Amino acid sequence: MIGLSKKPTCFKNQHIPVRYRSNKKAWMTCDLFEEWLLEFDSLIEAQGRKVVLLLDNCSAHSVNPKLTSVELMFLPSNTTTGLQPLDAGVIVNFKVLYRRRMLEWLILAIDRAAPGTSGHADGPPDLNISLLKAVRFVYGAWYEVKQSTIYNCFKKVGFVRQDELPQPTETNTVEAPDITELWELVPTGDTGGASMEEFLTADSAASFCDEVTDEAIAEDVLSRQTAKLCDSGDGSSNSDEIDSGTLTPTTMSTQSALSSIDSLIDFMHAKGLPPVFAQQLESMHTVVVKLKLPQKQVQISDYFGAPNP
């Protein structure tokens, strides 16, 4: 994931479940892609596998690192749209799942600010989504994309074995999840007047990489040199380390985490949800308890004294 801020305030003391990099345009660059590609190659090599990585003609893909387990194959530039599996439904599914999580969060935030039994509201809801929250939306949405969706998208554009070619009557349609019901739960005043279609396609025209020009190359080199100088400095903060004034989240104590897990377990049982969810929470409870208990192993003699010789 690529952002604008080098050291987002909301990331402090938090686990970031994705690879995060930054530059002043939040674009993919040759350097960032090559860094990821080399690590991906090492991962595949450690698994004893060989893979082919299909790439389009994005300028950031103009790299030539030494790879041992990954072969790069570039799609023809004039037929990319029809051959790109990600464009066949993977990206659409991922984005809809991401926005579904965003809508769920917004609805709950609005609901929390609504007047309670006393008839008094706590004030207007805070609908600002921090970068940390967005990162978690991205992480959760990607792991919700089904393996069958990815398979069907590859099959749809023709990347299948000869014995798996689709039949003439087979459509290979890849449908995105429907979030209409969720959208209708959001008050019109909190959508900025946007339609659901506008909400789903808000970033469809966004740029994610630069043209390969002399100016772009020079700017990228200058940016990297500046970053190295900043990293070798005294570590003092600068404007690049601030992200929209988001406060640093409060670190939860171990006891609070245990209480939250216990509450969730009670909730699962009360709602009659499948036992597997409560079992997973019980496993989490066991792990957190180990963090709470003293690390030093206590002997019984520490309490009653050593026996007489």
C-alpha positions, 0 to 999 in steps of 0.5 A: 500500500502506498501513501503520502506520509512517510510516518503516519501518526496513526501508525505509531505503536500499531501493527500494520498488516500490509507493506506500506511505502510512501512518496509525494504522489502515492504512486507505484514507482519502478523502485517500489515495484522492484523492491516488492518483486525481489522479496516475492521472488525470495518467498517463492524460492523458499517454497520451492516453486516456480511462477509466471507473473503477468504484467501490463505496460504500466511504467512502474513495471519497467524493471529487470532484476535478477530473479530465480523463481519468478518469470515476468511475462508482459501482456501485449499493450494493445490487448491488455484490457481483454487479457488482464485477469485483474480487470476481469473482476478481481479488482472490482470485487476487491473494491466493493468488499473494501467499500462494504467495510467502509459503509459498515463502519460509517453506519455503526459510527452514525448509529453510535451518535444517534440519540439514545433512550434519554433522547440526547445525542452525543453530538455529530458522528465523527466520520473521519476514517484514519489511514490505519482504519483504511489499511485494515479495510484493505487487508480484510477486503483482500482476504475476503476475495474468494479463490474461485473469483480469481480462478474464474477471472483467469479462466474468463480471459483464457488463461486455462489448460486446454482441457479446461476451456469453457464450453460455448454455453458457459458464461464465466460471469464474475459478479461483485457483492451487492451492497445496495441494502447497506447503502440504503441504511446511510442517511442521505445527508452523510453521503454528500449527495453521491449516488451508490454508483458514484461511491463505488467508482469514485477512484476509477480515474485515479492515476497510480503510476507516472509516465516514463519521462526524463523528468519523472526519472530525475524527480524519482532519483531526487526523491530517493536521495532526499529520503536517504538524507532524512533517514540519516538525520537526527530522526526529528519530525518534519511535515512529511511525517504528519498525516491529516492530524490523526491522533495516535490510537491508544494502546489497549491493555492486556486486561482490556483485551481479555474483557473485550474477548469475554464480551464477544464470547458472551455475544456469540452465545447469546445470538446463537451463532455457530460455535466455531466463532466462540472457539476461535475467540477462546483460542485468542483468549488463551494467547492473550492470557499467556501475555498477561501471566508472569514470564518467570516460572514460579516454584512452590518453594518460593511460597513455602520455603525450601525443605530442611535438609 
